[in-house]
């Protein structure tokens, strides 16, 4: 019996840059195809570097399904029309953003024309209070209309953590919510020597609280003493230039220029080696619905310090890292404690980190998604 036809509209997709959803969707769609589903991805050429060539405005067959990268003027309108056309001959539509016009506009179009299709919606942390308040002047008018329609609809909401499930329930009320963490093809573990370095990797964005890490290493008693450095790997959008400059000013103010390195965007095997050679990875965001970098780090055996704005409280229980308050003094105290760990204790944390990552292996856990699509 043939599997369902699934369409996935999104603003950007591999090989675009731009954070966790792209990476998790890539693995998700590959596994859908491997499981026999007929997958179509409708996206744009947004965030694809000029050096990377993709064929625009044509359907292409890939290992993750059929995909079309829309380009040119009015691509939002092209996107809406194409999603509507494909939805008429598909079984399931899976949205991956609440506030992207490449998701909510096609959804409203389907509702306007009363097109009935099973709808799965991964909200990607966008119903978190901090996320809703960020640029709320743009979101509130959209969500005022969208929320009323969504609450009346039979949507299967996808949460990646208990924290996100609670956020969906708070905003949307009693809805059909499935809880499945982001799943990945785990990279092969690199067996290389750890360097005296801590790592932040991700978007350079105010929500990531990178300034708290800089403040913490300044406050740390042992960071300088133990000859450690901090690597900040990631890019920033032009609109966050002031934030990036403020981080550099803070580094200069604390005379940390020789101890903090901005490494830019690091991808592929180089990123995996960077994780593997790092002593601890830090993610102290104000909020994260998942935090893919935590899992990527754990898969290389590198333990993590994560803030309570992230859903990684099980780091403590699994002795794979620390789940702490997002406060520079608390971060500094935690840094000092890890830098003074015995070698045996540290080795145990690395072993536990790698073991914990196995709980998110897409090859063994994807059956949970098959159940969702069959609902």
ZIWOTA-V31365 format. One record per helix or strand of 3 or more residues. SS is the DSSP state (h for helix, s for strand). FROM is the first residue (numbers start at 1). LEN is the number of residues. If there is no record, write none. Layout:
BEGIN
ss;from;len
SS;FROM;LEN
SS;FROM;LEN
END
This chain:
BEGIN
ss;from;len
s;5;5
h;20;15
s;38;7
s;59;4
s;65;6
h;75;13
s;92;4
h;101;12
s;118;5
h;129;5
h;136;17
s;155;5
h;162;11
s;176;4
s;197;5
h;206;3
h;210;10
s;229;5
h;238;16
s;260;3
h;268;10
s;280;4
h;292;8
s;304;4
h;314;4
s;321;4
h;328;12
h;343;18
h;362;4
h;367;8
END
